[in-house]
Amino acid sequence: MRDRSFRWVPPFCPNEACAFHVVSAPCWPWSRAGFYTRQASPQRIQRFHCGHCGRYFSRQTFEVSYWLKRPALLFEVFHALTVCTAFRQLARKLACSPQTVYHQALRLARHAQLFHELHRPKGELTEPLDLDGLQSFEHSQFHPSLYHVLVGQRSHFVYGFTHSELRRSGAMTARQRARRDELERDLGRPDPRSVEREVARLLGIVTAGSRHLELWSDEHPSYPRAIAALAAQRPLEVEHHTVSSRAARTPQNRLFAVNLLDLLLRHCCANHKRETIAFSKSTASGIARAWVFLAWRNFVKWFSERARDGTPAMRAGVAARRWSVRQVLAERLFPGRVTLPEPWREHYLGLVSTRRITHPRRHTLRYAT
């Protein structure tokens, strides 16, 4: 019986430098180049050759599990990151290193970013948006951060987020204040206008192609400045409404969609608990877990677990059905074919640094996603 892999045809060349990477054409000169075997299933993999750039590749090159020794872990890690599991707990369960779980989480986050950019609503906005910031911390409580999130008020679709580094505030002992001053002398002080800048960048991404925005938020003083900065760059009519942070967080609150997201994020992600030892050790790790959660919330989780009447993506009109995790991870997405906005490209490449980490890890792999 003929091997099913022989019927599969590569859709494009995986080499970003090749002319047939972005645009696939019938005249693309590719050919089959035998097989190779591996230990994971399936063990027999078809190889190919691009006659234009000379690159050799395989059927596995187009899988999300490309270059993984244990590809089955990818699905386990995706599920675990949304059920309040820490990296070391998951590593013990899967009998692997915590670093393996960490690297798998980063890979899933990069895929989730490309998947979100490929499927998110674009053009004219069809619903009001809720804006809020989720405060957390990475590495230690001396390095708090704020995740700025935009959520559809009716669909509860998460349109995206950006990240700001904050200065530790609130009640502190004299020893803690001295330690904060010492860290700021050695590492520098976070930009006090980071919230304004990052909110403007997030609004710029989500409102691209739209001329009107109805925005609801709390009374944070940086939000009006961010809106004014965005409106100065291009014509955009913004109808901004504010709700007191002390208002009851009930379904009648106009910020209920983003308040519910805050609740779910803290409930489903161990690193965002108020008091936890599972906090993210680096900013890149915290951002990565947030991107995996975002893809799960938008496309996999039911809007209502009781009614099961669709997902936020279905309510936003960007999906016709509920996606399973296996469907979300069905095919590898290439950054050369999906253009990420600049803030999200920084997330993809791991360019958002942690002040206490001298030599942060960047995403510089040549072939792996």
C-alpha positions in Angstrom: 0.0 0.0 0.0 1.3 3.4 -0.9 2.4 5.6 2.0 -0.1 8.4 2.7 2.8 10.9 3.2 3.6 10.5 -0.5 0.3 12.2 -1.4 1.1 15.3 0.7 2.3 18.3 -1.3 4.3 21.1 0.4 2.3 24.4 0.1 5.4 26.7 -0.1 9.1 26.7 0.6 9.9 27.1 4.3 13.0 29.1 3.6 12.2 32.8 4.3 14.8 33.9 1.8 13.2 31.9 -1.0 11.0 33.7 -3.5 8.4 30.9 -3.1 8.1 31.3 0.7 5.4 34.0 0.8 3.8 33.3 -2.6 3.3 29.7 -3.6 2.9 29.2 -7.4 2.3 26.1 -9.6 5.7 26.8 -11.2 7.5 26.2 -7.9 10.3 23.7 -8.7 10.2 21.3 -5.8 10.8 17.6 -5.8 10.7 14.7 -3.4 14.1 13.7 -1.9 13.5 10.3 -0.1 12.7 9.7 3.5 14.3 9.7 6.9 13.4 7.8 10.1 13.1 9.0 13.7 12.1 7.6 17.0 8.9 9.5 17.5 5.7 8.6 15.7 5.3 8.7 12.7 8.8 7.2 12.3 9.1 7.6 8.5 9.1 11.2 7.2 9.1 12.3 3.6 11.9 14.8 2.6 11.7 17.4 -0.2 14.0 19.7 -2.1 13.4 23.2 -3.3 14.8 23.7 -6.8 14.9 27.4 -6.5 16.8 28.1 -3.3 18.3 24.6 -2.8 16.9 24.1 0.7 16.1 20.5 1.8 13.1 20.1 4.1 10.6 17.5 5.2 6.9 17.0 6.0 7.8 17.6 9.6 9.0 21.1 8.8 5.4 22.2 8.6 4.4 20.7 11.9 4.2 22.8 15.2 6.3 20.0 16.8 9.2 20.6 14.3 12.6 19.7 15.8 11.1 18.3 19.1 12.3 15.0 20.5 9.0 14.5 22.4 6.3 16.2 20.3 3.5 14.8 22.4 4.5 17.1 25.2 3.4 20.2 23.3 -0.3 19.4 23.8 0.2 18.5 27.4 2.0 21.8 28.1 -0.7 23.8 26.3 -3.5 22.3 28.4 -1.4 22.6 31.6 -0.7 26.3 31.1 -4.5 27.0 31.3 -5.2 24.9 34.4 -3.0 26.7 37.0 0.0 24.4 36.7 3.5 25.6 37.4 6.5 24.5 35.3 8.1 22.3 38.0 4.8 20.6 38.8 4.3 19.8 35.1 7.9 18.7 34.7 7.5 16.1 37.5 4.3 14.8 35.9 5.8 14.6 32.4 9.2 13.2 33.6 11.2 15.9 31.9 13.2 19.0 32.8 11.5 22.3 33.9 13.6 23.9 31.1 11.9 21.6 28.6 8.5 22.8 29.8 9.7 26.4 29.6 11.0 26.1 26.1 7.8 24.4 25.0 5.8 27.2 26.6 7.8 29.8 24.6 7.2 27.8 21.4 3.5 27.6 22.1 3.4 31.4 22.8 5.1 32.2 19.5 2.6 30.0 17.7 -0.3 31.6 19.6 0.9 35.1 18.6 0.9 34.2 14.9 -2.4 32.4 15.2 -4.0 35.4 16.9 -2.7 37.8 14.3 -3.9 35.6 11.5 -7.5 35.3 12.9 -8.2 38.4 15.0 -10.8 40.9 13.8 -9.5 43.5 11.5 -11.0 46.6 9.9 -13.9 48.6 11.3 -14.7 47.7 15.0 -18.2 46.3 15.5 -18.4 46.5 19.3 -17.3 48.7 22.2 -14.0 47.7 23.8 -13.0 47.5 27.5 -9.5 48.5 28.5 -7.8 47.6 31.8 -4.5 46.7 33.3 -3.7 43.4 35.1 -1.0 43.9 37.6 1.5 41.1 38.3 5.2 40.8 38.8 8.2 38.9 37.4 11.4 37.7 39.1 10.4 39.4 42.4 7.9 41.7 43.9 10.4 44.5 43.4 9.6 44.3 39.7 5.9 44.6 39.2 4.4 44.8 35.8 1.1 45.7 34.1 -0.6 43.9 31.3 -2.8 46.2 29.2 -5.7 44.3 27.8 -8.4 45.2 25.3 -11.5 43.0 25.4 -14.7 43.1 23.3 -17.6 44.3 25.5 -20.2 42.0 23.9 -18.1 39.1 22.5 -15.5 39.0 25.3 -12.9 38.4 22.6 -9.4 39.4 23.8 -8.1 41.7 21.0 -4.5 41.8 22.4 -2.3 43.1 25.1 1.0 45.0 25.8 3.2 45.0 28.8 4.6 47.8 31.0 7.3 47.6 33.7 6.2 49.4 36.9 8.0 50.8 40.0 7.1 49.0 43.2 4.7 51.1 45.2 2.2 50.6 48.1 3.0 49.8 51.7 6.6 48.9 52.3 8.9 48.6 55.3 11.9 50.8 55.6 14.1 47.9 54.6 12.0 47.3 51.5 12.3 50.9 50.5 16.0 50.9 50.9 16.2 47.7 48.8 14.1 49.3 46.1 16.3 52.4 46.1 19.4 50.2 45.8 18.0 48.2 42.8 17.0 51.5 41.1 20.5 52.8 41.5 22.0 49.6 40.0 19.4 48.8 37.3 17.7 52.1 36.6 14.1 53.2 37.2 11.2 52.0 35.1 9.9 54.6 32.6 7.1 56.5 34.3 5.4 57.0 30.9 5.5 53.4 29.9 1.7 52.9 30.5 0.8 55.8 28.3 3.2 54.6 25.5 2.1 50.9 25.6 -1.6 51.6 25.8 -1.2 53.9 22.7 0.6 51.1 20.9 -2.1 48.6 21.8 -4.9 50.9 20.7 -3.0 51.6 17.4 -2.8 47.9 16.6 -6.5 47.1 17.4 -8.0 50.2 15.8 -6.0 50.0 12.5 -8.5 50.2 9.7 -11.2 51.7 12.0 -12.3 55.3 12.1 -14.4 55.2 15.3 -13.8 53.6 18.7 -16.1 53.4 21.7 -13.8 52.7 24.7 -14.6 52.0 28.3 -12.0 52.0 31.0 -11.3 52.9 34.6 -10.1 56.3 35.6 -6.4 55.7 35.1 -4.8 59.1 34.3 -2.6 57.7 31.5 -5.4 56.5 29.3 -6.6 60.0 28.1 -3.0 60.9 27.2 -2.6 57.6 25.3 -5.8 58.3 23.4 -4.6 61.8 22.6 -1.3 60.5 21.4 -2.9 58.0 19.1 -5.4 60.6 17.7 -2.5 62.9 16.9 -0.9 60.2 14.7 -4.0 59.5 12.5 -7.7 60.4 12.3 -9.6 58.4 14.9 -12.8 59.4 16.6 -12.7 58.0 20.2 -15.7 58.0 22.5 -14.1 57.4 25.9 -16.2 56.5 28.9 -14.8 55.8 32.4 -16.1 53.6 35.3 -15.0 53.9 38.9 -12.7 51.1 40.0 -14.8 50.9 43.2 -18.0 50.0 41.3 -19.3 46.5 41.9 -17.8 44.0 39.4 -21.1 42.5 38.4 -22.4 41.7 34.8 -24.1 45.1 34.9 -20.7 46.8 35.1 -19.7 48.0 31.6 -16.2 46.7 32.3 -17.5 43.2 33.1 -15.8 41.6 30.1 -12.3 42.7 31.1 -13.0 42.2 34.8 -14.0 38.6 34.0 -10.8 38.1 32.0 -8.8 39.4 35.0 -10.6 36.8 37.2 -10.0 34.0 34.7 -6.4 34.9 34.2 -5.7 34.7 37.9 -7.7 31.5 38.2 -6.1 29.7 35.3 -2.5 30.9 35.4 -0.5 30.0 38.5 2.0 32.8 37.9 -0.6 35.5 38.3 -1.9 34.5 41.7 -1.8 37.2 44.4 0.5 35.2 46.7 2.4 32.4 44.9 5.8 30.8 44.5 4.9 30.0 40.9 5.5 33.5 39.7 7.3 34.0 36.4 11.1 34.2 36.8 11.4 36.3 33.6 9.2 38.9 31.8 9.4 36.8 28.6 8.0 33.8 30.4 5.1 35.8 31.8 4.3 37.2 28.4 4.5 33.8 26.9 2.0 32.3 29.3 -0.4 35.2 28.6 -0.3 34.6 24.9 -1.1 30.9 25.3 -4.0 31.8 27.7 -5.3 34.4 25.1 -5.5 31.8 22.3 -7.2 29.3 24.6 -9.7 31.9 25.9 -10.6 33.2 22.4 -10.9 30.0 20.4 -11.0 27.0 22.7 -12.9 27.9 25.9 -16.7 28.2 25.7 -18.1 31.6 26.4 -20.4 29.9 28.9 -19.5 26.5 30.3 -23.2 25.8 31.1 -24.8 27.0 27.9 -21.9 26.1 25.5 -23.2 28.7 23.1 -20.0 29.5 21.3 -16.6 30.9 22.0 -15.5 34.6 22.1 -14.1 34.1 18.6 -17.4 32.8 17.3 -19.3 35.7 18.9 -16.8 38.1 17.3 -17.4 36.6 13.9 -13.9 35.3 13.3 -14.6 31.6 13.8 -17.4 29.4 12.6 -16.8 26.7 15.2 -15.1 26.0 18.5 -11.5 25.0 18.0 -9.8 22.2 19.9 -6.2 22.5 21.1 -5.2 20.0 18.4 -6.8 22.1 15.7 -5.1 25.3 17.0 -1.8 23.4 16.8 -2.6 21.6 13.5 0.0 23.4 11.4 3.1 25.4 11.9 2.8 29.1 11.2 5.8 31.0 9.8 6.7 34.6 10.9 7.8 35.3 7.3 4.2 34.8 6.2 2.4 36.4 9.1 3.5 40.0 9.8 3.3 40.9 13.5 2.8 44.5 14.8 6.0 45.9 16.3 5.0 45.4 20.1 4.0 41.8 19.4 7.1 41.1 17.4 9.1 42.2 20.4 7.2 39.5 22.4 7.9 37.0 19.6 11.6 37.6 19.6 11.9 37.8 23.4 13.1 41.4 23.4 11.2 42.5 26.5 14.0 42.2 29.1 14.0 41.5 32.8 16.2 44.0 34.7 17.7 41.4 37.0 18.7 39.0 34.2 22.0 40.1 32.7 22.0 37.9 29.7 18.4 37.3 28.6 17.6 34.6 26.1 16.5 35.8 22.7 14.7 33.9 20.0 17.5 33.6 17.4 17.0 30.1 16.1 17.4 30.0 12.3 15.0 27.2 11.4 12.7 26.5 14.3 9.7 28.7 14.9 
